[in-house]
Amino acid sequence: MSKYGAKIFWVISLILTFILMGYLWFFFLPQFEGKVEYQSMRIIVLFVILMLIAAAGAQIVLLRRPSRPEEFGN
């Protein structure tokens, strides 16, 4: 496997994590605007986004970590 072959999966995962955060904030949450449930949904969405930010941080750490050849059976 190439030097950067395994890291592409971390990059794709990071991009999808940011897309999910954007979807939650810009498309999902506005559906509840003007309804009674808006405040509780906003708190839940903020909590989920905070957890996704933590996951993105972990993905960045794993992306920056040097790969070891024994991980890939070489």
C-alpha positions, 0 to 999 in steps of 0.5 A: 500500500502506498505511503498515503493510502491509509490516510485518505480514509481519515481525510474522507472521514473528516470531510464527512464529519464536517458535512454532517455538522453543517447539515445539522446546523443549517438544514436540520435545526431550521426545520424546528424554527418557530416551534415549541421544540426549537430550544430543546432541539437546539441544545441537542444539536449543539451537544451532537456538534460538540461530540462531532468536533471531538471526533474531528479532533481525534481524526486530525490526531490520527491523520497526523500520526506517522503510519507504521508499516506493520499495521498494513502487513508489510 
